[in-house]
């Protein structure tokens, strides 16, 4: 008889199957916070264009400095796909060594145009850091637009 009484007690208390409403609401709130964090960290077009313009301006200034330090002409060749650095050695243009001067392609959402209206551009820094080929480089993506200027004196600036 005892066996029967123990079995009856176990059957009298059904086990809950599933989650309570409070538990579901807590999980939904956590998922909403995680989704918000992800959306806020995705770079927008404006940040991409701005960071690419900053990177370009820094690399142009470094190329000018290399021209002065080495006493050799350095050129930056721009194309719709990207840009690269070269220096003149023994009458020939050779890629500028170093990781900082590797050829860089424009990110997919950044478009390039030169102030001269041509599809390609070239900036030359001579051995004293002067640029006989001043240039305006315009980077655009979506509604964002950034301008990088190289003056005839070799100064690099961003608008």
C-alpha positions as CSV (number, residue, x, y, z in Angstrom):
1,X,0.0,0.0,0.0
2,X,2.8,2.4,0.6
3,X,4.0,2.0,-2.9
4,X,0.6,3.0,-4.2
5,X,0.5,6.2,-1.9
6,X,3.9,7.3,-3.1
7,X,2.9,7.0,-6.7
8,X,-0.3,8.9,-6.2
9,X,1.6,11.8,-4.6
10,X,4.0,12.0,-7.5
11,X,1.1,12.1,-10.0
12,X,-0.7,14.8,-8.0
13,X,2.0,17.4,-8.7
14,X,2.4,18.0,-12.4
15,X,5.8,19.4,-13.5
16,X,5.8,22.7,-15.4
17,X,6.6,22.5,-19.1
18,X,7.9,25.7,-20.7
19,X,8.9,29.2,-19.5
20,X,7.0,31.8,-17.5
21,X,6.1,35.1,-19.1
22,X,8.7,36.9,-17.0
23,X,11.5,34.7,-18.2
24,X,10.5,35.3,-21.8
25,X,10.4,39.1,-21.3
26,X,13.9,39.0,-19.8
27,X,15.2,37.1,-22.7
28,X,13.6,39.5,-25.2
29,X,15.0,42.5,-23.4
30,X,18.5,41.0,-23.5
31,X,18.2,40.3,-27.2
32,X,17.0,43.8,-27.9
33,X,20.1,45.3,-26.1
34,X,22.4,43.0,-28.0
35,X,20.8,44.0,-31.3
36,X,21.1,47.7,-30.4
37,X,24.8,47.3,-29.6
38,X,25.4,45.6,-33.0
39,X,23.6,48.3,-35.0
40,X,25.5,51.1,-33.2
41,X,28.9,49.5,-33.9
42,X,28.4,49.1,-37.7
43,X,30.3,51.8,-39.4
44,X,28.2,54.0,-41.6
45,X,29.1,55.6,-44.9
46,X,30.2,58.8,-43.2
47,X,32.6,57.1,-40.9
48,X,34.1,54.9,-43.7
49,X,34.7,57.9,-45.9
50,X,36.1,60.0,-43.1
51,X,38.5,57.2,-41.9
52,X,39.7,56.6,-45.5
53,X,40.4,60.3,-45.9
54,X,42.3,60.4,-42.6
55,X,44.3,57.4,-43.7
56,X,45.1,58.9,-47.1
57,X,46.2,62.2,-45.6
58,X,48.5,60.5,-43.2
59,X,50.0,58.3,-45.9
60,X,50.5,61.3,-48.2
61,X,52.3,63.2,-45.4
62,X,54.5,60.2,-44.7
63,X,55.4,59.9,-48.5
64,X,56.4,63.6,-48.5
65,X,58.6,63.0,-45.4
66,X,60.2,60.0,-47.1
67,X,61.0,62.1,-50.1
68,X,62.7,64.7,-47.9
69,X,64.6,62.1,-45.8
70,X,65.9,60.0,-48.7
71,X,66.4,63.0,-51.0
72,X,64.5,61.2,-53.8
73,X,61.3,62.0,-55.6
74,X,58.2,60.1,-54.4
75,X,55.0,59.9,-56.4
76,X,51.5,58.7,-55.5
77,X,49.5,57.3,-58.3
78,X,45.7,57.3,-58.0
79,X,43.2,55.3,-60.0
80,X,39.5,54.5,-59.6
81,X,40.5,51.2,-58.0
82,X,43.0,52.6,-55.4
83,X,46.4,54.2,-55.0
84,X,50.1,53.3,-54.7
85,X,53.5,54.8,-53.9
86,X,56.7,54.8,-55.9
87,X,60.1,56.4,-55.6
88,X,62.6,57.3,-58.3
89,X,65.8,55.3,-58.2
90,X,68.4,55.4,-61.0
91,X,66.0,57.0,-63.4
92,X,63.2,54.4,-62.9
93,X,60.1,54.4,-60.7
94,X,60.0,51.6,-58.2
95,X,57.4,50.7,-55.5
96,X,58.1,52.4,-52.2
97,X,59.1,49.7,-49.7
98,X,57.4,49.3,-46.4
99,X,54.0,48.1,-45.1
100,X,52.8,51.7,-44.8
101,X,53.3,52.3,-48.5
102,X,51.7,49.1,-49.9
103,X,49.1,49.6,-52.7
104,X,45.7,50.2,-51.2
105,X,42.3,49.7,-52.9
106,X,39.4,51.9,-52.1
107,X,36.8,50.3,-49.9
108,X,33.8,49.2,-51.9
109,X,31.5,52.0,-50.8
110,X,34.2,54.8,-51.3
111,X,34.5,56.5,-54.7
112,X,37.4,58.6,-55.7
113,X,37.7,61.6,-58.0
114,X,40.5,64.1,-58.6
115,X,40.0,67.8,-58.6
116,X,41.3,67.9,-62.2
117,X,38.2,66.0,-63.4
118,X,40.2,63.1,-64.7
119,X,39.7,59.5,-63.7
120,X,43.3,59.2,-62.5
121,X,45.7,61.5,-60.7
122,X,49.3,61.7,-59.7
123,X,50.9,63.6,-56.9
124,X,54.7,64.1,-57.0
125,X,56.8,65.1,-54.0
126,X,60.3,66.2,-55.0
127,X,63.4,65.7,-52.7
128,X,62.6,68.9,-50.7
129,X,59.0,67.9,-50.1
130,X,57.5,70.4,-52.6
131,X,54.7,69.2,-54.9
132,X,54.9,70.6,-58.4
133,X,51.6,68.8,-59.0
134,X,49.2,70.1,-56.4
135,X,46.0,68.1,-56.3
136,X,42.6,67.9,-54.7
137,X,41.4,64.4,-54.0
138,X,37.7,63.9,-53.3
139,X,36.4,60.8,-51.5
140,X,32.7,60.2,-51.5
141,X,30.3,57.5,-50.4
142,X,26.5,57.9,-50.0
143,X,25.9,61.4,-48.6
144,X,29.4,61.6,-47.1
145,X,32.1,63.6,-48.9
146,X,35.7,64.3,-47.8
147,X,38.4,66.4,-49.5
148,X,42.2,65.9,-49.2
149,X,44.4,68.6,-50.6
150,X,48.0,68.7,-51.4
151,X,49.3,72.2,-52.0
152,X,52.2,73.3,-54.2
153,X,54.4,73.6,-51.0
154,X,53.7,69.9,-50.2
155,X,51.3,70.5,-47.3
156,X,48.6,67.9,-46.9
157,X,45.3,69.0,-45.4
158,X,41.7,67.8,-45.1
159,X,38.6,69.8,-45.4
